[in-house]
Amino acid sequence: MFDFGETYLAVHRLIDSVWTLKFKFLPTGVEVLSYSRDNIDGYEQERELPKIRVIEDDKRIVHAVDIYQLDGVKFGQFDNSKRIGRYKVLNPKFVFSYKQPEDEA
């Protein structure tokens, strides 16, 4: 599904916001490039993008990402049978620290 070195988008809907994860897929995990509810591509392409669940610790540091097939979330519930995989985040930090570059907003 993913090619090493390529950049991808995946989304998670929370109420009326679409949180978009932009990441680079690498052999040892994923490098998070941005995680934002301000990425217009996430709203426009929500139905065509894989779904995500961000795995954080109690200090809200992101350590992993679960990626699901397009139909892997129904009514806010994740279907583990549709999970593509859990990937280690290679640049862990506070969940709201992954800013979207201004030229992508």
C-alpha positions in Angstrom: 0.0 0.0 0.0 2.8 2.4 0.8 6.2 2.9 -0.9 9.2 3.8 1.2 10.3 7.4 0.9 6.9 8.6 -0.4 4.7 11.2 1.3 1.1 10.3 2.1 -2.0 11.8 3.8 -4.4 10.1 6.1 -7.3 11.5 8.1 -9.3 11.3 11.3 -12.7 13.0 11.7 -13.5 14.4 15.1 -17.0 15.9 15.3 -16.8 18.7 12.6 -13.1 18.7 12.0 -10.9 16.5 9.8 -7.5 16.1 11.3 -5.0 15.3 8.5 -1.7 13.5 9.0 0.9 14.1 6.4 3.7 11.6 6.7 6.7 10.1 5.0 6.7 6.3 5.0 10.1 4.8 5.8 11.4 1.3 6.4 11.6 1.8 10.2 8.3 3.7 10.6 6.8 7.0 9.7 8.1 10.6 9.9 5.3 13.0 10.7 5.5 16.1 8.5 2.3 17.7 9.8 -0.9 16.9 11.8 -3.5 19.6 11.5 -7.2 20.3 11.2 -6.3 23.2 8.8 -5.2 21.1 5.9 -7.8 21.7 3.2 -6.7 18.5 1.3 -8.0 16.4 4.3 -11.5 17.9 4.0 -11.6 17.7 0.2 -10.2 14.2 -0.1 -11.6 12.7 3.2 -13.5 9.9 1.5 -10.5 8.8 -0.6 -7.9 8.8 2.1 -6.9 6.1 4.6 -8.1 6.7 8.2 -5.7 7.1 11.2 -5.6 6.7 14.9 -2.7 8.6 16.6 -1.3 6.8 19.5 -0.1 9.1 22.3 1.2 8.7 25.8 -0.2 10.4 28.9 1.9 13.5 28.1 0.4 13.7 24.6 3.6 12.6 22.9 2.9 10.7 19.7 4.7 7.4 19.5 2.8 5.5 16.8 0.1 5.7 14.2 -2.5 3.1 13.3 -3.5 3.3 9.7 -6.8 1.9 8.5 -8.5 1.1 5.2 -11.0 3.7 3.8 -13.8 1.9 5.5 -11.9 1.2 8.8 -13.9 3.7 10.9 -17.7 3.6 11.3 -19.5 6.0 13.5 -16.3 6.9 15.3 -15.4 3.3 16.0 -12.2 1.7 14.7 -12.5 -1.7 13.1 -9.2 -3.5 13.8 -9.9 -6.0 11.1 -9.5 -3.1 8.6 -6.2 -1.9 10.2 -3.4 -1.8 7.7 -0.7 -1.6 10.4 0.7 0.2 13.4 3.8 2.3 12.6 6.3 3.8 14.9 6.6 7.5 14.7 10.3 8.3 14.1 10.0 12.0 15.3 7.9 11.7 18.4 6.7 15.0 20.0 3.7 16.7 21.5 0.7 16.0 19.3 -0.1 19.7 18.5 3.6 20.4 17.7 3.4 19.0 14.1 2.7 22.3 12.4 1.6 22.5 8.8 4.0 24.7 6.7 2.4 28.0 5.8 2.7 27.4 2.1 0.5 24.3 2.5 -2.3 25.9 4.5 
